[in-house]
Structures are given as structure tokens and as C-alpha cells.
Amino acid sequence: MSAVRWLAKCSAAAAIVLIACGFATMRFGSGLQMPATTTRDGTLITLSRYLREPMPDIVLVGISITFRLTEEYIITR
């Protein structure tokens, strides 16, 4: 019987934590971004930012060094 009681307490605690996380997300939004740890994470962060922001005038695609270009190198008229 103690195993069932322990499982019920653990389930209740997990539910409380998940509800608290849901309320925190509603309050603060999901705008906080964790730092990228892998190349795929960095790509997903860039893709999310690209989809959220307004349509850009210029999009750069190319080799892996393209991301190092700053706005100073791009002349728009």
C-alpha cells in the first residue's frame, strides 16, 4: 500500500510542476531561448527567428561562413 501512496504523491507533485510551468509560459511567453549546443540547435533557432520576424528584404544562403557576414558588408539601396 505504501508503494501506491508514494506513486500518488509523485504523480501529484509532477502534475503541480507541469501546471506551474504552464502558468509561467502563459505569463512570460516562450520568448526565452536557451543557448545552442549543437549545430542543429543553432539552425532551429535561426529558422524560428526567421519565421517569427517580418519578411526580410535580403536572405543569404550559402556556405557555413555566410553567418559571419555582418550588416556592414551588405549594401542595400
N, CA, C and O atoms as a Maestro MAE file, in Angstrom:
{
 s_m_m2io_version
 :::
 2.0.0
}

f_m_ct {
 s_m_title
 :::
 protein
 m_atom[308] {
  # First column is atom index #
  i_m_mmod_type
  r_m_x_coord
  r_m_y_coord
  r_m_z_coord
  i_m_residue_number
  s_m_chain_name
  s_m_pdb_residue_name
  s_m_pdb_atom_name
  i_m_atomic_number
  :::
  1 25 0.804 -1.194 0.000 1 A "MET " " N  " 7
  2 3 0.000 0.000 0.000 1 A "MET " " CA " 6
  3 2 0.852 1.265 0.000 1 A "MET " " C  " 6
  4 15 0.446 2.296 -0.535 1 A "MET " " O  " 8
  5 25 2.042 1.178 0.607 2 A "SER " " N  " 7
  6 3 2.910 2.358 0.636 2 A "SER " " CA " 6
  7 2 3.425 2.713 -0.762 2 A "SER " " C  " 6
  8 15 3.689 3.881 -1.047 2 A "SER " " O  " 8
  9 25 3.567 1.716 -1.627 3 A "ALA " " N  " 7
  10 3 4.021 1.980 -2.999 3 A "ALA " " CA " 6
  11 2 2.955 2.769 -3.763 3 A "ALA " " C  " 6
  12 15 3.296 3.660 -4.540 3 A "ALA " " O  " 8
  13 25 1.708 2.465 -3.562 4 A "VAL " " N  " 7
  14 3 0.620 3.180 -4.226 4 A "VAL " " CA " 6
  15 2 0.552 4.612 -3.709 4 A "VAL " " C  " 6
  16 15 0.351 5.548 -4.482 4 A "VAL " " O  " 8
  17 25 0.721 4.780 -2.398 5 A "ARG " " N  " 7
  18 3 0.709 6.125 -1.806 5 A "ARG " " CA " 6
  19 2 1.880 6.955 -2.344 5 A "ARG " " C  " 6
  20 15 1.722 8.137 -2.649 5 A "ARG " " O  " 8
  21 25 3.061 6.321 -2.456 6 A "TRP " " N  " 7
  22 3 4.238 7.019 -2.995 6 A "TRP " " CA " 6
  23 2 3.990 7.425 -4.448 6 A "TRP " " C  " 6
  24 15 4.330 8.540 -4.844 6 A "TRP " " O  " 8
  25 25 3.403 6.534 -5.242 7 A "LEU " " N  " 7
  26 3 3.115 6.831 -6.641 7 A "LEU " " CA " 6
  27 2 2.119 7.976 -6.762 7 A "LEU " " C  " 6
  28 15 2.265 8.834 -7.633 7 A "LEU " " O  " 8
  29 25 1.108 7.998 -5.896 8 A "ALA " " N  " 7
  30 3 0.124 9.076 -5.923 8 A "ALA " " CA " 6
  31 2 0.782 10.408 -5.573 8 A "ALA " " C  " 6
  32 15 0.487 11.419 -6.210 8 A "ALA " " O  " 8
  33 25 1.661 10.433 -4.582 9 A "LYS " " N  " 7
  34 3 2.355 11.668 -4.202 9 A "LYS " " CA " 6
  35 2 3.266 12.148 -5.321 9 A "LYS " " C  " 6
  36 15 3.321 13.342 -5.616 9 A "LYS " " O  " 8
  37 25 3.979 11.216 -5.941 10 A "CYS " " N  " 7
  38 3 4.884 11.567 -7.037 10 A "CYS " " CA " 6
  39 2 4.099 12.111 -8.229 10 A "CYS " " C  " 6
  40 15 4.514 13.087 -8.853 10 A "CYS " " O  " 8
  41 25 2.977 11.488 -8.542 11 A "SER " " N  " 7
  42 3 2.138 11.953 -9.649 11 A "SER " " CA " 6
  43 2 1.565 13.334 -9.365 11 A "SER " " C  " 6
  44 15 1.511 14.181 -10.257 11 A "SER " " O  " 8
  45 25 1.138 13.566 -8.124 12 A "ALA " " N  " 7
  46 3 0.601 14.875 -7.752 12 A "ALA " " CA " 6
  47 2 1.678 15.948 -7.850 12 A "ALA " " C  " 6
  48 15 1.416 17.048 -8.336 12 A "ALA " " O  " 8
  49 25 2.879 15.637 -7.394 13 A "ALA " " N  " 7
  50 3 3.985 16.601 -7.471 13 A "ALA " " CA " 6
  51 2 4.329 16.916 -8.928 13 A "ALA " " C  " 6
  52 15 4.566 18.074 -9.271 13 A "ALA " " O  " 8
  53 25 4.357 15.889 -9.788 14 A "ALA " " N  " 7
  54 3 4.658 16.106 -11.208 14 A "ALA " " CA " 6
  55 2 3.572 16.960 -11.858 14 A "ALA " " C  " 6
  56 15 3.871 17.835 -12.670 14 A "ALA " " O  " 8
  57 25 2.310 16.707 -11.502 15 A "ALA " " N  " 7
  58 3 1.215 17.500 -12.060 15 A "ALA " " CA " 6
  59 2 1.314 18.955 -11.618 15 A "ALA " " C  " 6
  60 15 1.070 19.858 -12.418 15 A "ALA " " O  " 8
  61 25 1.666 19.194 -10.365 16 A "ILE " " N  " 7
  62 3 1.818 20.564 -9.866 16 A "ILE " " CA " 6
  63 2 2.937 21.283 -10.605 16 A "ILE " " C  " 6
  64 15 2.786 22.447 -10.977 16 A "ILE " " O  " 8
  65 25 4.053 20.604 -10.821 17 A "VAL " " N  " 7
  66 3 5.175 21.219 -11.535 17 A "VAL " " CA " 6
  67 2 4.784 21.541 -12.975 17 A "VAL " " C  " 6
  68 15 5.106 22.620 -13.471 17 A "VAL " " O  " 8
  69 25 4.098 20.629 -13.650 18 A "LEU " " N  " 7
  70 3 3.682 20.875 -15.027 18 A "LEU " " CA " 6
  71 2 2.683 22.025 -15.121 18 A "LEU " " C  " 6
  72 15 2.748 22.826 -16.053 18 A "LEU " " O  " 8
  73 25 1.770 22.111 -14.173 19 A "ILE " " N  " 7
  74 3 0.818 23.223 -14.158 19 A "ILE " " CA " 6
  75 2 1.542 24.539 -13.916 19 A "ILE " " C  " 6
  76 15 1.231 25.546 -14.553 19 A "ILE " " O  " 8
  77 25 2.518 24.537 -12.989 20 A "ALA " " N  " 7
  78 3 3.298 25.752 -12.726 20 A "ALA " " CA " 6
  79 2 4.074 26.175 -13.971 20 A "ALA " " C  " 6
  80 15 4.163 27.366 -14.270 20 A "ALA " " O  " 8
  81 25 4.635 25.211 -14.697 21 A "CYS " " N  " 7
  82 3 5.354 25.534 -15.935 21 A "CYS " " CA " 6
  83 2 4.402 26.111 -16.981 21 A "CYS " " C  " 6
  84 15 4.764 27.036 -17.707 21 A "CYS " " O  " 8
  85 25 3.192 25.570 -17.059 22 A "GLY " " N  " 7
  86 3 2.203 26.093 -17.997 22 A "GLY " " CA " 6
  87 2 1.823 27.533 -17.672 22 A "GLY " " C  " 6
  88 15 1.713 28.369 -18.569 22 A "GLY " " O  " 8
  89 25 1.621 27.821 -16.378 23 A "PHE " " N  " 7
  90 3 1.303 29.192 -15.981 23 A "PHE " " CA " 6
  91 2 2.476 30.139 -16.236 23 A "PHE " " C  " 6
  92 15 2.274 31.277 -16.660 23 A "PHE " " O  " 8
  93 25 3.698 29.674 -15.979 24 A "ALA " " N  " 7
  94 3 4.875 30.509 -16.234 24 A "ALA " " CA " 6
  95 2 5.006 30.817 -17.724 24 A "ALA " " C  " 6
  96 15 5.362 31.935 -18.097 24 A "ALA " " O  " 8
  97 25 4.719 29.833 -18.575 25 A "THR " " N  " 7
  98 3 4.791 30.056 -20.016 25 A "THR " " CA " 6
  99 2 3.721 31.045 -20.462 25 A "THR " " C  " 6
  100 15 3.980 31.890 -21.319 25 A "THR " " O  " 8
  101 25 2.512 30.949 -19.887 26 A "MET " " N  " 7
  102 3 1.461 31.907 -20.241 26 A "MET " " CA " 6
  103 2 1.839 33.306 -19.777 26 A "MET " " C  " 6
  104 15 1.557 34.283 -20.470 26 A "MET " " O  " 8
  105 25 2.470 33.416 -18.621 27 A "ARG " " N  " 7
  106 3 2.808 34.725 -18.053 27 A "ARG " " CA " 6
  107 2 3.974 35.382 -18.781 27 A "ARG " " C  " 6
  108 15 3.896 36.553 -19.154 27 A "ARG " " O  " 8
  109 25 5.050 34.633 -18.985 28 A "PHE " " N  " 7
  110 3 6.273 35.193 -19.549 28 A "PHE " " CA " 6
  111 2 6.421 34.931 -21.042 28 A "PHE " " C  " 6
  112 15 7.280 35.532 -21.686 28 A "PHE " " O  " 8
  113 25 5.618 34.064 -21.596 29 A "GLY " " N  " 7
  114 3 5.727 33.727 -23.014 29 A "GLY " " CA " 6
  115 2 6.848 32.739 -23.241 29 A "GLY " " C  " 6
  116 15 7.569 32.370 -22.314 29 A "GLY " " O  " 8
  117 25 6.982 32.324 -24.456 30 A "SER " " N  " 7
  118 3 8.034 31.349 -24.774 30 A "SER " " CA " 6
  119 2 9.182 32.035 -25.500 30 A "SER " " C  " 6
  120 15 9.875 31.403 -26.297 30 A "SER " " O  " 8
  121 25 9.393 33.325 -25.234 31 A "GLY " " N  " 7
  122 3 10.433 34.082 -25.908 31 A "GLY " " CA " 6
  123 2 11.839 33.804 -25.404 31 A "GLY " " C  " 6
  124 15 12.811 34.161 -26.069 31 A "GLY " " O  " 8
  125 25 11.968 33.173 -24.239 32 A "LEU " " N  " 7
  126 3 13.302 32.879 -23.725 32 A "LEU " " CA " 6
  127 2 13.922 31.771 -24.557 32 A "LEU " " C  " 6
  128 15 13.269 30.766 -24.837 32 A "LEU " " O  " 8
  129 25 15.147 31.941 -24.945 33 A "GLN " " N  " 7
  130 3 15.815 30.995 -25.817 33 A "GLN " " CA " 6
  131 2 17.045 30.449 -25.120 33 A "GLN " " C  " 6
  132 15 17.890 31.216 -24.657 33 A "GLN " " O  " 8
  133 25 17.151 29.157 -25.042 34 A "MET " " N  " 7
  134 3 18.337 28.525 -24.475 34 A "MET " " CA " 6
  135 2 19.471 28.620 -25.497 34 A "MET " " C  " 6
  136 15 19.216 28.621 -26.702 34 A "MET " " O  " 8
  137 25 20.712 28.700 -25.033 35 A "PRO " " N  " 7
  138 3 21.825 28.759 -25.986 35 A "PRO " " CA " 6
  139 2 21.943 27.458 -26.771 35 A "PRO " " C  " 6
  140 15 21.649 26.379 -26.256 35 A "PRO " " O  " 8
  141 25 22.372 27.574 -28.009 36 A "ALA " " N  " 7
  142 3 22.519 26.406 -28.874 36 A "ALA " " CA " 6
  143 2 23.722 25.589 -28.445 36 A "ALA " " C  " 6
  144 15 24.792 26.136 -28.180 36 A "ALA " " O  " 8
  145 25 23.546 24.279 -28.377 37 A "THR " " N  " 7
  146 3 24.656 23.407 -28.008 37 A "THR " " CA " 6
  147 2 25.158 22.590 -29.191 37 A "THR " " C  " 6
  148 15 26.296 22.120 -29.184 37 A "THR " " O  " 8
  149 25 24.324 22.420 -30.196 38 A "THR " " N  " 7
  150 3 24.735 21.689 -31.387 38 A "THR " " CA " 6
  151 2 24.429 22.529 -32.625 38 A "THR " " C  " 6
  152 15 23.729 23.538 -32.536 38 A "THR " " O  " 8
  153 25 24.934 22.129 -33.737 39 A "THR " " N  " 7
  154 3 24.679 22.845 -34.987 39 A "THR " " CA " 6
  155 2 23.193 22.831 -35.312 39 A "THR " " C  " 6
  156 15 22.650 23.825 -35.793 39 A "THR " " O  " 8
  157 25 22.535 21.709 -35.051 40 A "ARG " " N  " 7
  158 3 21.104 21.604 -35.330 40 A "ARG " " CA " 6
  159 2 20.321 22.583 -34.467 40 A "ARG " " C  " 6
  160 15 19.374 23.203 -34.949 40 A "ARG " " O  " 8
  161 25 20.697 22.734 -33.196 41 A "ASP " " N  " 7
  162 3 20.019 23.697 -32.328 41 A "ASP " " CA " 6
  163 2 20.150 25.112 -32.875 41 A "ASP " " C  " 6
  164 15 19.177 25.866 -32.896 41 A "ASP " " O  " 8
  165 25 21.346 25.473 -33.317 42 A "GLY " " N  " 7
  166 3 21.555 26.799 -33.887 42 A "GLY " " CA " 6
  167 2 20.722 27.020 -35.126 42 A "GLY " " C  " 6
  168 15 20.206 28.117 -35.342 42 A "GLY " " O  " 8
  169 25 20.584 25.988 -35.946 43 A "THR " " N  " 7
  170 3 19.784 26.086 -37.154 43 A "THR " " CA " 6
  171 2 18.310 26.273 -36.811 43 A "THR " " C  " 6
  172 15 17.621 27.070 -37.449 43 A "THR " " O  " 8
  173 25 17.823 25.544 -35.809 44 A "LEU " " N  " 7
  174 3 16.423 25.671 -35.415 44 A "LEU " " CA " 6
  175 2 16.132 27.044 -34.827 44 A "LEU " " C  " 6
  176 15 15.059 27.602 -35.058 44 A "LEU " " O  " 8
  177 25 17.078 27.595 -34.065 45 A "ILE " " N  " 7
  178 3 16.902 28.937 -33.510 45 A "ILE " " CA " 6
  179 2 16.821 29.958 -34.638 45 A "ILE " " C  " 6
  180 15 15.966 30.842 -34.617 45 A "ILE " " O  " 8
  181 25 17.705 29.838 -35.618 46 A "THR " " N  " 7
  182 3 17.700 30.759 -36.751 46 A "THR " " CA " 6
  183 2 16.406 30.630 -37.550 46 A "THR " " C  " 6
  184 15 15.822 31.637 -37.951 46 A "THR " " O  " 8
  185 25 15.959 29.409 -37.781 47 A "LEU " " N  " 7
  186 3 14.721 29.185 -38.519 47 A "LEU " " CA " 6
  187 2 13.522 29.760 -37.772 47 A "LEU " " C  " 6
  188 15 12.655 30.379 -38.389 47 A "LEU " " O  " 8
  189 25 13.456 29.568 -36.469 48 A "SER " " N  " 7
  190 3 12.349 30.119 -35.676 48 A "SER " " CA " 6
  191 2 12.330 31.636 -35.749 48 A "SER " " C  " 6
  192 15 11.275 32.245 -35.927 48 A "SER " " O  " 8
  193 25 13.504 32.243 -35.611 49 A "ARG " " N  " 7
  194 3 13.579 33.704 -35.682 49 A "ARG " " CA " 6
  195 2 13.162 34.187 -37.066 49 A "ARG " " C  " 6
  196 15 12.476 35.202 -37.189 49 A "ARG " " O  " 8
  197 25 13.568 33.473 -38.097 50 A "TYR " " N  " 7
  198 3 13.220 33.836 -39.473 50 A "TYR " " CA " 6
  199 2 11.710 33.769 -39.688 50 A "TYR " " C  " 6
  200 15 11.143 34.626 -40.366 50 A "TYR " " O  " 8
  201 25 11.059 32.763 -39.120 51 A "LEU " " N  " 7
  202 3 9.617 32.609 -39.299 51 A "LEU " " CA " 6
  203 2 8.813 33.613 -38.475 51 A "LEU " " C  " 6
  204 15 7.727 34.020 -38.889 51 A "LEU " " O  " 8
  205 25 9.331 34.018 -37.314 52 A "ARG " " N  " 7
  206 3 8.609 34.946 -36.439 52 A "ARG " " CA " 6
  207 2 8.699 36.388 -36.896 52 A "ARG " " C  " 6
  208 15 7.738 37.142 -36.743 52 A "ARG " " O  " 8
  209 25 9.828 36.785 -37.452 53 A "GLU " " N  " 7
  210 3 10.054 38.179 -37.814 53 A "GLU " " CA " 6
  211 2 9.413 38.499 -39.162 53 A "GLU " " C  " 6
  212 15 9.075 37.590 -39.921 53 A "GLU " " O  " 8
  213 25 9.243 39.797 -39.464 54 A "PRO " " N  " 7
  214 3 8.656 40.165 -40.756 54 A "PRO " " CA " 6
  215 2 9.537 39.727 -41.933 54 A "PRO " " C  " 6
  216 15 10.716 39.414 -41.766 54 A "PRO " " O  " 8
  217 25 8.944 39.714 -43.101 55 A "MET " " N  " 7
  218 3 9.629 39.264 -44.307 55 A "MET " " CA " 6
  219 2 10.866 40.122 -44.568 55 A "MET " " C  " 6
  220 15 10.750 41.342 -44.691 55 A "MET " " O  " 8
  221 25 12.046 39.507 -44.654 56 A "PRO " " N  " 7
  222 3 13.265 40.283 -44.891 56 A "PRO " " CA " 6
  223 2 13.389 40.700 -46.355 56 A "PRO " " C  " 6
  224 15 12.809 40.082 -47.248 56 A "PRO " " O  " 8
  225 25 14.163 41.768 -46.578 57 A "ASP " " N  " 7
  226 3 14.427 42.211 -47.946 57 A "ASP " " CA " 6
  227 2 15.484 41.341 -48.612 57 A "ASP " " C  " 6
  228 15 15.464 41.132 -49.825 57 A "ASP " " O  " 8
  229 25 16.407 40.838 -47.796 58 A "ILE " " N  " 7
  230 3 17.519 40.042 -48.321 58 A "ILE " " CA " 6
  231 2 17.642 38.770 -47.491 58 A "ILE " " C  " 6
  232 15 17.523 38.806 -46.267 58 A "ILE " " O  " 8
  233 25 17.878 37.659 -48.157 59 A "VAL " " N  " 7
  234 3 18.145 36.401 -47.485 59 A "VAL " " CA " 6
  235 2 19.453 35.863 -48.024 59 A "VAL " " C  " 6
  236 15 19.625 35.742 -49.237 59 A "VAL " " O  " 8
  237 25 20.375 35.539 -47.134 60 A "LEU " " N  " 7
  238 3 21.661 34.995 -47.543 60 A "LEU " " CA " 6
  239 2 21.658 33.483 -47.358 60 A "LEU " " C  " 6
  240 15 21.324 32.982 -46.284 60 A "LEU " " O  " 8
  241 25 22.023 32.772 -48.390 61 A "VAL " " N  " 7
  242 3 22.179 31.328 -48.311 61 A "VAL " " CA " 6
  243 2 23.547 31.001 -48.892 61 A "VAL " " C  " 6
  244 15 24.056 31.725 -49.747 61 A "VAL " " O  " 8
  245 25 24.124 29.934 -48.434 62 A "GLY " " N  " 7
  246 3 25.430 29.585 -48.975 62 A "GLY " " CA " 6
  247 2 26.204 28.699 -48.034 62 A "GLY " " C  " 6
  248 15 25.638 27.865 -47.327 62 A "GLY " " O  " 8
  249 25 27.491 28.890 -48.036 63 A "ILE " " N  " 7
  250 3 28.364 28.046 -47.240 63 A "ILE " " CA " 6
  251 2 28.265 28.412 -45.758 63 A "ILE " " C  " 6
  252 15 27.607 29.386 -45.392 63 A "ILE " " O  " 8
  253 25 28.914 27.632 -44.927 64 A "SER " " N  " 7
  254 3 28.796 27.823 -43.485 64 A "SER " " CA " 6
  255 2 29.410 29.130 -43.002 64 A "SER " " C  " 6
  256 15 29.158 29.533 -41.866 64 A "SER " " O  " 8
  257 25 30.196 29.794 -43.815 65 A "ILE " " N  " 7
  258 3 30.826 31.051 -43.403 65 A "ILE " " CA " 6
  259 2 29.861 32.231 -43.597 65 A "ILE " " C  " 6
  260 15 30.133 33.332 -43.118 65 A "ILE " " O  " 8
  261 25 28.762 32.016 -44.280 66 A "THR " " N  " 7
  262 3 27.814 33.091 -44.565 66 A "THR " " CA " 6
  263 2 27.307 33.755 -43.295 66 A "THR " " C  " 6
  264 15 27.069 34.962 -43.282 66 A "THR " " O  " 8
  265 25 27.137 32.976 -42.219 67 A "PHE " " N  " 7
  266 3 26.589 33.554 -40.994 67 A "PHE " " CA " 6
  267 2 27.540 34.559 -40.357 67 A "PHE " " C  " 6
  268 15 27.112 35.336 -39.503 67 A "PHE " " O  " 8
  269 25 28.794 34.574 -40.733 68 A "ARG " " N  " 7
  270 3 29.762 35.518 -40.162 68 A "ARG " " CA " 6
  271 2 29.683 36.913 -40.777 68 A "ARG " " C  " 6
  272 15 30.265 37.860 -40.248 68 A "ARG " " O  " 8
  273 25 28.971 37.040 -41.882 69 A "LEU " " N  " 7
  274 3 28.832 38.345 -42.507 69 A "LEU " " CA " 6
  275 2 27.998 39.256 -41.622 69 A "LEU " " C  " 6
  276 15 26.954 38.846 -41.115 69 A "LEU " " O  " 8
  277 25 28.439 40.455 -41.438 70 A "THR " " N  " 7
  278 3 27.655 41.436 -40.668 70 A "THR " " CA " 6
  279 2 26.920 42.354 -41.629 70 A "THR " " C  " 6
  280 15 27.135 42.309 -42.840 70 A "THR " " O  " 8
  281 25 26.061 43.177 -41.080 71 A "GLU " " N  " 7
  282 3 25.285 44.084 -41.917 71 A "GLU " " CA " 6
  283 2 26.165 45.114 -42.618 71 A "GLU " " C  " 6
  284 15 25.750 45.697 -43.620 71 A "GLU " " O  " 8
  285 25 27.366 45.346 -42.110 72 A "GLU " " N  " 7
  286 3 28.277 46.319 -42.731 72 A "GLU " " CA " 6
  287 2 28.683 45.873 -44.137 72 A "GLU " " C  " 6
  288 15 28.957 46.715 -44.993 72 A "GLU " " O  " 8
  289 25 28.727 44.566 -44.386 73 A "TYR " " N  " 7
  290 3 29.151 44.060 -45.677 73 A "TYR " " CA " 6
  291 2 28.039 44.059 -46.714 73 A "TYR " " C  " 6
  292 15 28.303 43.880 -47.903 73 A "TYR " " O  " 8
  293 25 26.810 44.257 -46.282 74 A "ILE " " N  " 7
  294 3 25.673 44.206 -47.193 74 A "ILE " " CA " 6
  295 2 25.198 45.618 -47.443 74 A "ILE " " C  " 6
  296 15 24.848 46.329 -46.500 74 A "ILE " " O  " 8
  297 25 25.179 46.031 -48.673 75 A "ILE " " N  " 7
  298 3 24.729 47.385 -49.043 75 A "ILE " " CA " 6
  299 2 23.361 47.247 -49.679 75 A "ILE " " C  " 6
  300 15 23.212 46.579 -50.702 75 A "ILE " " O  " 8
  301 25 22.361 47.874 -49.079 76 A "THR " " N  " 7
  302 3 21.022 47.856 -49.659 76 A "THR " " CA " 6
  303 2 20.682 49.238 -50.169 76 A "THR " " C  " 6
  304 15 21.078 50.236 -49.566 76 A "THR " " O  " 8
  305 25 19.977 49.311 -51.235 77 A "ARG " " N  " 7
  306 3 19.598 50.596 -51.814 77 A "ARG " " CA " 6
  307 2 18.124 50.706 -51.939 77 A "ARG " " C  " 6
  308 15 17.618 51.725 -52.409 77 A "ARG " " O  " 8
  :::
 }
 m_bond[307] {
  # First column is bond index #
  i_m_from
  i_m_to
  i_m_order
  :::
  1 1 2 1
  2 2 3 1
  3 3 4 2
  4 3 5 1
  5 5 6 1
  6 6 7 1
  7 7 8 2
  8 7 9 1
  9 9 10 1
  10 10 11 1
  11 11 12 2
  12 11 13 1
  13 13 14 1
  14 14 15 1
  15 15 16 2
  16 15 17 1
  17 17 18 1
  18 18 19 1
  19 19 20 2
  20 19 21 1
  21 21 22 1
  22 22 23 1
  23 23 24 2
  24 23 25 1
  25 25 26 1
  26 26 27 1
  27 27 28 2
  28 27 29 1
  29 29 30 1
  30 30 31 1
  31 31 32 2
  32 31 33 1
  33 33 34 1
  34 34 35 1
  35 35 36 2
  36 35 37 1
  37 37 38 1
  38 38 39 1
  39 39 40 2
  40 39 41 1
  41 41 42 1
  42 42 43 1
  43 43 44 2
  44 43 45 1
  45 45 46 1
  46 46 47 1
  47 47 48 2
  48 47 49 1
  49 49 50 1
  50 50 51 1
  51 51 52 2
  52 51 53 1
  53 53 54 1
  54 54 55 1
  55 55 56 2
  56 55 57 1
  57 57 58 1
  58 58 59 1
  59 59 60 2
  60 59 61 1
  61 61 62 1
  62 62 63 1
  63 63 64 2
  64 63 65 1
  65 65 66 1
  66 66 67 1
  67 67 68 2
  68 67 69 1
  69 69 70 1
  70 70 71 1
  71 71 72 2
  72 71 73 1
  73 73 74 1
  74 74 75 1
  75 75 76 2
  76 75 77 1
  77 77 78 1
  78 78 79 1
  79 79 80 2
  80 79 81 1
  81 81 82 1
  82 82 83 1
  83 83 84 2
  84 83 85 1
  85 85 86 1
  86 86 87 1
  87 87 88 2
  88 87 89 1
  89 89 90 1
  90 90 91 1
  91 91 92 2
  92 91 93 1
  93 93 94 1
  94 94 95 1
  95 95 96 2
  96 95 97 1
  97 97 98 1
  98 98 99 1
  99 99 100 2
  100 99 101 1
  101 101 102 1
  102 102 103 1
  103 103 104 2
  104 103 105 1
  105 105 106 1
  106 106 107 1
  107 107 108 2
  108 107 109 1
  109 109 110 1
  110 110 111 1
  111 111 112 2
  112 111 113 1
  113 113 114 1
  114 114 115 1
  115 115 116 2
  116 115 117 1
  117 117 118 1
  118 118 119 1
  119 119 120 2
  120 119 121 1
  121 121 122 1
  122 122 123 1
  123 123 124 2
  124 123 125 1
  125 125 126 1
  126 126 127 1
  127 127 128 2
  128 127 129 1
  129 129 130 1
  130 130 131 1
  131 131 132 2
  132 131 133 1
  133 133 134 1
  134 134 135 1
  135 135 136 2
  136 135 137 1
  137 137 138 1
  138 138 139 1
  139 139 140 2
  140 139 141 1
  141 141 142 1
  142 142 143 1
  143 143 144 2
  144 143 145 1
  145 145 146 1
  146 146 147 1
  147 147 148 2
  148 147 149 1
  149 149 150 1
  150 150 151 1
  151 151 152 2
  152 151 153 1
  153 153 154 1
  154 154 155 1
  155 155 156 2
  156 155 157 1
  157 157 158 1
  158 158 159 1
  159 159 160 2
  160 159 161 1
  161 161 162 1
  162 162 163 1
  163 163 164 2
  164 163 165 1
  165 165 166 1
  166 166 167 1
  167 167 168 2
  168 167 169 1
  169 169 170 1
  170 170 171 1
  171 171 172 2
  172 171 173 1
  173 173 174 1
  174 174 175 1
  175 175 176 2
  176 175 177 1
  177 177 178 1
  178 178 179 1
  179 179 180 2
  180 179 181 1
  181 181 182 1
  182 182 183 1
  183 183 184 2
  184 183 185 1
  185 185 186 1
  186 186 187 1
  187 187 188 2
  188 187 189 1
  189 189 190 1
  190 190 191 1
  191 191 192 2
  192 191 193 1
  193 193 194 1
  194 194 195 1
  195 195 196 2
  196 195 197 1
  197 197 198 1
  198 198 199 1
  199 199 200 2
  200 199 201 1
  201 201 202 1
  202 202 203 1
  203 203 204 2
  204 203 205 1
  205 205 206 1
  206 206 207 1
  207 207 208 2
  208 207 209 1
  209 209 210 1
  210 210 211 1
  211 211 212 2
  212 211 213 1
  213 213 214 1
  214 214 215 1
  215 215 216 2
  216 215 217 1
  217 217 218 1
  218 218 219 1
  219 219 220 2
  220 219 221 1
  221 221 222 1
  222 222 223 1
  223 223 224 2
  224 223 225 1
  225 225 226 1
  226 226 227 1
  227 227 228 2
  228 227 229 1
  229 229 230 1
  230 230 231 1
  231 231 232 2
  232 231 233 1
  233 233 234 1
  234 234 235 1
  235 235 236 2
  236 235 237 1
  237 237 238 1
  238 238 239 1
  239 239 240 2
  240 239 241 1
  241 241 242 1
  242 242 243 1
  243 243 244 2
  244 243 245 1
  245 245 246 1
  246 246 247 1
  247 247 248 2
  248 247 249 1
  249 249 250 1
  250 250 251 1
  251 251 252 2
  252 251 253 1
  253 253 254 1
  254 254 255 1
  255 255 256 2
  256 255 257 1
  257 257 258 1
  258 258 259 1
  259 259 260 2
  260 259 261 1
  261 261 262 1
  262 262 263 1
  263 263 264 2
  264 263 265 1
  265 265 266 1
  266 266 267 1
  267 267 268 2
  268 267 269 1
  269 269 270 1
  270 270 271 1
  271 271 272 2
  272 271 273 1
  273 273 274 1
  274 274 275 1
  275 275 276 2
  276 275 277 1
  277 277 278 1
  278 278 279 1
  279 279 280 2
  280 279 281 1
  281 281 282 1
  282 282 283 1
  283 283 284 2
  284 283 285 1
  285 285 286 1
  286 286 287 1
  287 287 288 2
  288 287 289 1
  289 289 290 1
  290 290 291 1
  291 291 292 2
  292 291 293 1
  293 293 294 1
  294 294 295 1
  295 295 296 2
  296 295 297 1
  297 297 298 1
  298 298 299 1
  299 299 300 2
  300 299 301 1
  301 301 302 1
  302 302 303 1
  303 303 304 2
  304 303 305 1
  305 305 306 1
  306 306 307 1
  307 307 308 2
  :::
 }
}
